[in-house]
Amino acid sequence: MEIFTILICALIVIVTFLFMEFVAWFTHKYIMHGFLWVWHRSHHKKHNHTLERNDLFALVFSLPSIGLIYYATLVNYSPYLLSVGIGILCYGVFYFIFHDIIVHQRIKWRPSKRSKYLERMINAHYIHHKKHTKEDGEAFGFLYAPKKYKVKSIRES
């Protein structure tokens, strides 16, 4: 593969990854808090289960990535489609680390040193979870948190 193709593929991975934040935000706001609230509701309730119905979304979101990677490697080789599949996969990995491990502690680990941005992302997600209904929610993104979700220090309060 020539260098130009490699650079284009890297760019496709990055653009796909960034686009997936919009896809996740849109899906979270209009589908999860819309007609598929029946799945997502489990994520807004306290429970002792390892898995929740909301985890079905991870399976659904993985299908385009799996399909693209399969098709682009085994059916009709395409480095560009493969790059889209890898970009979706990368977003899924980051989502899992941030959402399931760092925020919801499904695996008990948090970085001991956290940036202000990571703190803001965590805070935005906690604000999202203050609502236990599908209406009137906010902070639907996963990897982007506007500055309004900044964690205020004691001095700022």
C-alpha positions in Angstrom: 0.0 0.0 0.0 1.4 3.4 -0.9 1.9 6.2 1.5 -1.0 8.3 0.0 -3.4 5.4 0.6 -2.2 5.0 4.2 -2.7 8.7 4.9 -6.1 8.7 3.4 -7.1 5.6 5.4 -5.8 7.2 8.6 -7.8 10.3 7.9 -10.9 8.2 7.2 -10.4 6.4 10.6 -10.2 9.8 12.4 -13.1 11.4 10.6 -15.3 8.3 11.2 -14.3 8.3 14.9 -15.3 12.0 15.2 -18.5 11.5 13.2 -19.5 8.6 15.5 -19.8 11.1 18.4 -22.6 12.9 16.4 -24.2 9.5 15.6 -24.0 8.5 19.3 -25.5 11.9 20.4 -28.3 11.7 17.8 -29.1 8.1 18.6 -29.0 8.7 22.4 -31.2 11.8 22.2 -33.8 10.7 19.6 -33.8 6.9 19.7 -32.6 5.8 23.2 -34.7 8.6 24.8 -37.4 8.1 22.2 -39.0 4.9 20.8 -36.3 2.6 22.2 -36.6 4.0 25.8 -37.9 0.5 26.6 -34.2 -0.7 26.2 -32.5 2.4 27.6 -34.6 2.8 30.7 -32.6 0.0 32.4 -29.6 2.3 32.2 -31.3 5.1 34.2 -32.4 2.9 37.1 -30.3 1.6 40.0 -29.9 -2.2 39.9 -27.5 -4.9 41.0 -27.3 -6.7 37.6 -24.1 -7.1 35.7 -25.9 -6.6 32.4 -28.8 -4.4 31.5 -31.2 -4.3 28.6 -29.4 -1.1 27.4 -26.4 -3.3 26.6 -28.3 -4.4 23.5 -27.3 -1.1 21.9 -23.6 -2.2 22.1 -24.5 -5.2 20.0 -26.5 -3.1 17.5 -23.7 -0.5 17.2 -21.1 -3.1 16.6 -22.8 -4.6 13.6 -21.8 -1.9 11.1 -18.2 -2.2 12.2 -18.2 -5.9 12.0 -19.9 -5.9 8.7 -17.6 -3.4 7.1 -14.5 -5.1 8.4 -15.7 -8.5 7.2 -16.7 -7.2 3.8 -13.6 -5.1 3.3 -11.2 -7.9 4.2 -12.9 -11.1 3.1 -15.4 -10.3 0.4 -14.1 -7.4 -1.6 -10.9 -5.8 -0.3 -11.2 -2.1 0.3 -8.8 -0.2 2.5 -11.3 2.7 2.6 -14.3 0.6 3.9 -11.9 -1.1 6.3 -10.9 2.3 7.6 -14.5 3.2 8.3 -15.0 -0.1 10.1 -11.9 0.6 12.2 -13.1 4.1 13.0 -16.4 2.8 14.3 -14.5 0.1 16.3 -12.2 2.7 17.8 -15.2 4.8 18.9 -16.8 1.7 20.5 -13.6 1.0 22.4 -13.3 4.6 23.6 -17.0 4.6 24.5 -16.6 1.3 26.5 -13.6 2.7 28.4 -15.1 6.0 29.2 -18.8 5.1 29.7 -18.7 1.6 31.2 -15.4 1.6 33.0 -14.5 5.2 34.0 -18.0 6.6 34.6 -20.2 3.6 35.6 -17.3 1.5 37.1 -18.4 -1.8 35.6 -14.7 -2.6 36.1 -13.4 -0.8 39.2 -10.8 1.5 37.7 -10.4 5.2 37.3 -7.3 7.1 36.3 -5.8 8.6 39.5 -4.8 11.7 37.6 -7.7 13.1 35.6 -7.6 16.1 33.3 -10.2 18.9 33.6 -11.7 17.7 30.4 -12.2 14.1 31.7 -13.7 15.5 34.8 -16.1 17.6 32.7 -17.1 14.5 30.6 -17.8 12.5 33.8 -19.8 15.4 35.3 -21.9 15.8 32.1 -22.7 12.1 32.2 -23.7 12.3 35.9 -25.9 15.3 35.1 -27.5 13.3 32.3 -28.3 10.5 34.8 -30.1 12.9 37.2 -33.2 12.4 35.1 -34.8 9.0 35.4 -37.3 9.6 32.6 -36.9 9.9 28.8 -38.1 13.5 28.8 -36.1 16.7 29.5 -32.7 15.2 29.4 -29.4 16.9 28.6 -25.8 16.0 27.9 -26.4 13.3 25.4 -22.9 13.1 24.0 -20.3 10.6 25.3 -16.9 11.9 24.4 -17.7 15.6 24.1 -18.8 17.7 27.0 -19.4 21.5 26.6 -17.7 23.8 29.0 -21.0 24.4 30.9 -20.4 21.0 32.5 -17.1 22.1 34.1 -16.7 20.8 37.6 -16.7 23.8 39.9 -14.1 23.8 42.6 -14.9 24.9 46.2 -13.3 28.3 45.5 -15.6 28.8 42.5 -18.8 27.9 44.4 
